[in-house]
Amino acid sequence: MFQKILIANRGEIACRIIKTARRLGVATVAVYSEADAEARHVRLADEAVLIGPAPARDSYLAINNLLAAARQTGAQAIHPGSGFLSENAEFAEACAAAGLAFVGPSPESIRAMGSKSAAKTLLERAGIPLTPGYHGERQEPDFLREQAERIGYPVLVKASAGGGGKGMRVVERAEDFDAALASCRREARSAFGDERVLLEKYLTRSRHIEIQIFGDRHGQLVYLFERDCSVQRRHQKVLEEAPAPGMTPERRAAMGQAALAAARAVGYCNAGTVEFIVSPDGAFYFMEMNTRLQVEHPITEMITGLDLVEWQLRVAAGEPLPLSQKQIEMHGHALEARIYAEDPAKGFLPSTGTLVHLAPPEETLHVRVDTGVEQGDEIGPFYDPMIAKLIVWDANRELALARMLQALAQYRIVGVANNVDFLSRLVASTAFARAELDTGLIERERDSLFATDAPIPREVFLVAALATLLREEARAGAEAARHSDPLSPWHRRDGWRLNSSAERRLLFRAGELEKAVRVRYAEDGYALEFDGQESWVRGELGPDASLRVDLGGLRSNAAVVVAGERRYVFLQGRSWPLARIDPLYHGGEGGGSEGGLLAPMPGNVIALLVEAGATVKKGAPLLILEAMKMEHTLTAPADGTVKSFHFAVGDPVSDGAELIEFEPASA
């Protein structure tokens, strides 16, 4: 086994690798960009080396900088993690040339599977079924358009060197093909440095099932069952589970053998994943092979009891696989939910900012949290916006679903938009509970999954008011304790008045709605009136913004996080942002720029889609912004005129910058 390894990655996966290395007694070296100087993976590692400025091309993708860090620290091996250079054959070759073990497959295997087009050609010869499509070398737009017509719409345009849902577009109609191809190529060129694409028939109501494989240098190959990754947004996985619901032993064996055949075709060694598209009739087709450890590997670990990072290190050190195929067993059911800094209501637009409050559920034998951030850390614009992976396990799928819902209800995040409430609705949805899974589930269930304009429960306002009152009491008590006369009645916050009781109003705002809670102080609690209905309320503050609440005899656990004038209320598995209105405060929350379209996050302008002065209809695409490795198209908010653009193609923009001067027709 190695004595010291360098981890050529960041965030959650770097922290995950450090955890196993520490258990094995292997020292770790983290690398970091200037943006990650205070990151969690840097704090956890035994050593850390600065490798460049924030842009990934100058740091995490800079091979020479990584090799220099390994030489400087005396590392014997490099673990590439997932993403960045994990599937880069040149990096694997450079490690070997520098005398470093690469914790992954050979450069030849990476190269063979690195081009999805070349991989499909290779596996077609091996007799593995492929999705109908085009995966050749010709890339002229006219020719690709002809191939799309031959395949038949809808078609999937996919980056040949891609992964992680980047550089992928579903095209429903011939007239949309050219724009989708151009967008796909831009994103692929930015993310992978390669704009080549392939085309596939887009199979409706299909499932995305992948097989975890492992090989060693001694010729042994095994598969560690399957994962169902069908639930996706923007062609990126968001909720995975193992084993796949409805999988028969016969189909599992057939898919496992097909995955091993793909691995043998390239002489595969170390961890890898063979991904299949499965049609409603059960037929499966090879989609791609990922020559690295997948983000969703923890659910395989949960059902097998194995540590796949340990296996990776042992195999890279020349050891044989710890178990044979017959020795690998599967127990129970596991789910993984990806917690992202993103806004589901805005097309899953990534969010940036400081994690003002971050309270994950407690880790147990049933609940695991893999994360690269802690409270107070920053989610910036340079890298993937993942906050954590929430993994649960139980004896069967029904129990695992209950575990996941409970864990999501305990997850509290303030400071960035996030998808926790969305994931709760997704896991609780009828379609997911019944395992009616396919890659179109989220879009098909849109009406029930996305936030609606349903009224905020009255209990939310009562809990917000109760937390305000209890915090006032706590502050008064602390002040009294520091005072020369702690028993002075001036320190009391019990509403006492001579021959009467005090009343006050607490005002809260939710969006455009303002609501008042009337407070009467009682001997052991408060009488709170909301919308004409009075409730007797009491409670007790706990650690980490938690709150034990008694609403007229109904007791529950809640949390209220204060961030400026904001009150984030967490109650019964959901969260609501409110604003506390102080009548003595004359400031307020800033609004948008009148007559302008603002950048929703930091990024770079990569395309202007209309001319200045153009008259456009509502919804017309105006500008494309690239941020967090993805493209985001800004559209016209109404019929009107594009008066001017404030930035040119290639210009960087900050969050909230006015991009376009727009005049609505109604003006």
N, C-alpha and C positions, 0 to 999 in steps of 0.2 A: 504494500500500500504506500501511496505517496506520503511524504512528510509535510509538504506545503503545496497548495494549489492557488492559482490566480483565477478569479472569476471575472470574465470579460463581459459583464453585464451590470445591471442596476436594479433597483426597486425590489419588487416582491420575489422574483426568481432568484436574485442574488441572496436575499435573506433566507430563502428556502434552502439553497445549497449550503450556506454557512451553517445552518442548523444541523444538517447531516454530517458535515465535515467535523464540526465540533464534537459530535457524539462519537465519531470514529477516531478522534485524537489527531485530526489533520489540521494544520494551521492554514489560515485563509488570508488572501490578499485581495482587497477590494480595489476597484478603480473607479474614478469619479471625474465628472466634468466640473467646471466652475459653478454650474447651476446646482450641482449635487453635493457641494462641499459639506453640508450639514445633514445629508440624507441618512436614513436609518441603516442602510447596508454598509455605509462608511463607519458608522458608530459600532456596528456589530462585529466587523472583521478584526482580525489580529493586527493587520497592517492595511494601509490605504495609500494609493498613489494617484496624484492628479495627472490626468492624461490629455487635458485640453479644454477649450471653451465649450459653451453650452451646445451649439449645434452638433448633432450626432456624427456628422461627416468629419468633424474635427476632433472627436473624442472617442466615442464608443465604436465608431467605424474606422478609426485610424489604426491600421494593423501595426505599423512601425511603433506607434506609441505604446500599444499593448505589449508587444514583445520587449520593448525597452523596460517597461514596468516589471515584467517577469524576470528579466536579467538582473535588474536592480535589487529585487527582493529575494532572489534565489528560488523562485517557484519551480517545481518540477513538471507541472502540468497546468493546462488552461482549460477551464470549463466555460463554454460559451453561453450557457443558459439557454434562453429561447428568444427569438428575435435577433436584431442586430446582425452579428456575424456567425450565428449558430449554424447556418446552412450555406456558408461561403467556402467553396473548395480551396480558393487561394489562401484563405486564412489557415485552414487545416494544413495545407502544404507548407506555409510559412512557419507554423509551429514545429512541424517535423524537421524542417531545415535548421531551426534554431535549437534542436535537441529537446524540445518540449513535447510531452504527451498531449494529444488533443482528445478531450473527453467527448467523443462522438465517433461517427463512422469515418471511413477512409475518404480522402479527397475524391477518389474515383466513384464511390457510391454517392457522395454528395453531388458530384457533377452529373452523374447519370440521372438522378432524380431532381436535380435543381431546376432543370427546364421541364415544365409540365408537358410541353409538346414532345420533347425527346423521350421523356418517361413513358408517355402513352404509346409512342411508336415501339419502344422496347418491349413493353408489356403486352402489346397487341401480338407481337411475335411469340410471346410466351403463352398465348392462349387465354389471357385474362380478359374477361368481358369489359368493354369500354362504353361510355356514354356516346351515342351518335354525335358526331361533330367534325371539326377540322382542327388538326394540330400540326400542320406542316410549316415549312419555312417561309413561304410566300406571305408578305405582309402588306401588299399594296391595298389601299382602302377599297378600290373598285373590286378587286378580287375577293376580299373578305366579305364585301356586301353580297357578291354572287354566292359565296358559300353559305351565308346566312339564309338566303332565299332557298338554297338547296336543302338545308337542314330543316327549315320551316320555323316560323315564329311561334312562341317566344324562344329566343336564344340567349345564352349567357356568354358575354364577352369577358374573358378572364386573363389577367396578366400571366404570361408564361412563367415568369420567375417569381410569381406572387405568393402571398400567404396572408393570413389574418384578415381576410375580407377586403384587403386593399387592392385597387385596380380591378374591380369587378362590377359589371353592370348587367342587369336584366333588360332586354330590349323586347318590347311587346309588338312594335309595329315597324315596318320597313322605313318609314319616314323619320324614325327616331334613331336609326342605326348610326349615322355619321356623327351626330353629337355625342352619343354614348361611347363610340370608339375613341373619339378625340379625348374625352374626359378620362376614360380608362387608361389611355396611353400616358396622359400627363401624370396621373396619380402613380402609375407603375414606374415611370421614369424617375419621379421624385423619391418614391419609397425604396426601389430596388435597383435603380440605375439601368433599367432594361425595359423598353417600351413594347417589346413583342407580346402578342396576345394569341390566344387560341379561342375557338368557338365551340360551344356545346349546346345540344338541345336542352332547353330548360324544362325539366320534368316537374309538372305540377303535382302537389300533394306527395312529394317524395321525402324520404328521411335521409338524414346525414348520419351514418354510422361508421365509426373508425375502430380499427383493431390495433391494440398496443402490441408491438413486437419487440424482441430482444435477441441479439446475437452476440457470440463471443469469438475470439480469435482461434478457437479450437473446432470451429465448424458446427457448433450447436446453435440452433434457432428455436425459439419458443414464442407463443403468443399468450398474452395475459388478458384474454377475453376482450369484450367490446365496450365502447362508450357511445351513447346516443347523444349527438350534438345537434339535433334538428332545430332546437329553439334558438333563432338567430334574429338580430336586427342589423340592418345595413350589411348583410352577408357576414356578420361576425357573431360568433357564438356568445351567448349570454347566460344560458342555463344548460348544464349537462348532467347526465346520469349514467350510472353503471349498476347492473347490466342494462341492456336495452330492453324496454318493456315489450313483451310479446315475442321475444327471441326464442325460437325452439332450439333444442340441442343440436338438431341436424343442420339448421341454417348457421348456427354459431360455428360448428365444425367446418362447414363449407367455406364460410367467410374467413375463418382462421387459416385454413389451408391455402386459400387464394392469397392472403396476406403474406404467408411464408413463401409462397412461390414468387411473389414480387420481390421479397427480400433476397431470395436465392439468386434471382436474375442479376442482381448487382453485387453479390458477395457481401451482404450487409453484416455489420458489426455494431454493437452498442444499441441504444434506445432509438426507436423509430415508430412511426404511426402510418398505417395504410388506411386511407379514407375512401369510403364507398358511398355512392348514391343508391338508395334502395327504393324501388318503385312500389306502388300500393299492392301489386301482385306478388311481392317478395323477391323479384329479380334484383340482383345487385350488380353495379358497374363500378369499376375502378375510377376514382376521381383524381387522387394525387397521393404522393408519399411525402411525409414530413420527416426529414432526416435529423431530428432533434427531439428533445424532451418537450412534450406539449404542455400548454398552460393547464389543461384539465387533467394532468396525470394524478392529482391527489385522489380522485374518486376510484381510480384503479388501485391505488395503495390502500384505500379504505376497505375495499371488498376482498383484497388478497392478503392484507397484513404485511405487505412488502414495502421496502423503501427503495424506490426506483433510482434515486440519486446515489445511494450506496451501490446498487448494481452497476450504475454507470462508472463509478470510480473504480470498482473492482475489475470490471472488464477492461477499462482503459489501462489498468496496471498489469494486464496480462492474465488475470485469473479467469477460470472458467465460470460459467453461469452457476449461481448457487443451487438452482433447482432444475430438474428436468420437466418436460411438459406434463408428465403424469403426476408429478409432485405439487403442481400449482393448483390450488383450490380457491373457490369463490364462496364468499359468505355474505349474506345480507344485501342491502341496497344503499347506494350513496348518491348524493346530489351535490352539485357545485353551482353556486350563484356568483357571478362576477359583479362585484360592487364597483361601479364606475362613477367618476365625477362627470356627470352628463345630465342633460335635461330631456327626459322622454317626451314631454309635451312639445318640445321644439325640435322634433326629428332626431333626438338623441345627440344634440349639439354638445360637444365637450365643454366643461366648465373649468375655470381656473380660479385660484384663490387660496387663502389660508384655511386649514382645518381648525377652525376656532374651537370646535368640540368634536371629539371622536371617541365614542364609547362602544366597542364591539361586544357581542355576547361573550360570556365566560366560556373558555375552552374546557371541554370534558372529553370523555371517551367517545361521545357521540357528536361533538361539535369541534371543528377545527377552523382556525382563521389564519390564512397565509397572507401577509401584508408587507409592504415596503415603506409604510408611513406610520407616523404617530401624531397625536394631537399637537398642534402648533406647526406641523410641517406644511410646506407649500405644494400645491398642485400647479405646476407651471405649464407653459405652452409648448415646451420642446419635446415632450415624450408622451407615451401612452397615458391616458387619464385613469388607469385602474387604481382604485384605492385598496382593494383586497379581494381575496377569493374566500367565500364562505362555504365550507364543506360540512355536510352532515352525513351520518350513517345510522342505520337501524336494521332490524331483522328483516323487514320487508318494505316495499315501496310506500304503502299507506302510512306506516309509522315514520318513514324517512320524510315524507311530505309534512307530517305534523311537526317533526323536529325542525324542518326548514322554516316553516311559518313562525314557529316560536322564536327561532334565532333571528329572523328578520325583524320581528316585532321588538327585539331587544337591541337592535343596531341603531345607534343615534349619531347622526352626522350633521354638523352645522358649519357653514363657511363656504361651501360649494354646492351647486345643484347636484343631486345624486339620484340613483335609480332604485333606492331601497323600497319605497312605497310601490313603485311599478312592479318590482320583482314579487312583492307580497301579493299583489293582484294577480300576477301571472301564475304563481304557484297555486293560488286558491281558485283559479278559473276552472270551470267545468271541463273544458277541453283538455287541459293539462292533467287534472285529477283523473280523468278517464284514459289518460295516455293516448289521446288522439293527436299524435305528434307528426309534424311535418315542417318543412322550412318556411311555410307560409302561415304558421299558426298565429304569430303576433299580428300580422296584417289582417288576417281573417277575423280575429277577435278584437279588432281595434276599438270598437264601441265600448266594450266592457273593460278593456285594459288601460286605456288612457284616462287621465284625470278628467272628471266632468265638473259641471257647475253646480253640483249638489250642495245644498246648504251645509254650513259647518255646524256640527252638533253643538247644542247649548253647553254641554259638559266641557267643551274645549275652552270656552270663554270663562266658565266658572273655575276651571283649573288654573288658567292664566291669572285670574284675579286672586285666587288663593295663594299661588306662589308669590305674587307681588306682596301680599299682606304678610306672609310668613317671613319673607326676606326683610321687610321693614322691621318686624319684631326682632329678628336675629341681629340686624345692624344696631338697633336701639339697645339690645342687651349687651352687645360688645362695647358700645360707647359707654354705657353705664358702668361696666366693669372697670373701665379705664379712668372713671371720674372720681373725684374726691368724695362725692356723696352719691354712691351707687343706688341708694334707695329713694332718691329724689323723684317725685311724681312726674317731673318734666321728662324723664327718660321713658315713661310708659307709652305704649302704643296700643292701648286697649279701648280707645274711643270714649273714655270716661268724660262726662259732662255733669255739672251740677244740676240736679233735678231733671235730667234728660239723658238721652243716648245720642251719640254722634252718627251722622249719616254722611257718606261721601260717594262720589261716582268715579269709577275707573273706566276710562275710554280706551277702546281697542279698535284697530282698523285691519280688515282683511280685504286686500284689493281696494275697491272703491267703497266697500261697505264699512260703515262705522257703527259700533255697538257699545252700549253702556252697561256696566254692571254696578248696581246700587249696593252699597255695603252698609249693613248695620252690625255693630259689634255686640257679640253675645258673651256670656260668661265663659263658655268653653267652645269657642269657634266663632263663626260668622254667619249671619243671615244674608245671603246673596240673592238679589232679585235681578232676573234677566228675562226680557220680553214679557214682563208682567207676571212671571212665575217665581216665587221665592223658594229657596232651598237652604237648609241648614247644612253648613259645610265646615269641616275641620281637616287638619292634616299635619304632617310632620315632614320637615326637610331631611333629606338623606344625602349621602355623598354623591359627587359627580352629577349634580343637578337633578338627582332623583327626588321623588316626592311620593309619600304615602297619603292617599286621598280617601276621605269619607264623605261621600255626597248623599246626605240624607239616609245614611245607613248602608249605602252601596259602596263597598271598599274596593279600591283598585290601585295599581302601581302606575305612576306617570313620571314624566320628567319635563322640566321647563328650563330651557337654556336661554340665557340672556346674552344678546350681542347688540350693544348699542340700544336703540329703541325697539329692537326686534325681540319678540318672545317666540321661541320655537317650542311648541307644545307637542309632546310625544305621549299618545294615549291610545290604548287598545289596538296596538299594532300599526298605527298610522301617525303621521306628523302633519302639523299645520303651522305655517308662519303667520304671526300676528304682529302688529306694530302697536306699541303702547303710546297713546297720545297724551302728552303732558300739556295742559292748557297754558302753562307758564313758559313753554318752549316755543319759540317762534321760527325755528329752523324747520327742517323736514328732509324727507328723502328727495334726492334730485330726480328730475324727470328726464325724458329723452330730449333730443334736439328737435325743435319744431321744424318741419319741412325737410328733415334729413333722414338718411338711412345710416344707422350706426353699426360699427363692427361688433359682432356679438362676442368676440374674443380676440386676443392677439393673433396675428398671422401675416401672410403675404398675399398681395393681390396678384393673381396669375392670369386673369382674363377679364376684359371689359366686353360685354356681350351686345351692347347697343352703342350708338353714337350719341354724344351730347346734343341735346335739342330734340331727341326722338320722342314721339308720342307713343305711349305703351298702354296696354291693358293690364288690369289687375292680375298678378301672378306671373307676369312676363319675367324671365330671367334677365338680370341686369349686370351682375358682377360675380366672379368666382373668387372666393377667398380660400387659401390653403392654410390649415391649422391642425396641429396634432396629427400630421401625416394623412389627413383626409381633406377632401374638397367640400366646400359649403357654398351653395349658390344663393345669393340674395335676390329676392324677387320684388316686383313692384307691389306696394301695399294697397294700391288702388289704381284706377284709371288716372293717367296724368302724364306729365312731361319730365324727362330727365334733363334738368337744367345744366348740370355740370358734374364731372367726376373730380374729387379732391385728391385722388392718388392715381398713379400710373402703374402699368403692369410691372411687377418686380418690386414695387415699394413695400416695405414692412409697415404694418399698422398696429396701433395699440388698441386695447380693449376699450370700446365706447367711442372710438374715433368716428367722426362723421365722414362717410365714404362718398355719399352721393347727395347732391342738392336736388330734391324731388318736389315738384309742384303738383298736388292732386288736382284733377279736373274740376272738382267742386269748389276749389279756391278761386 
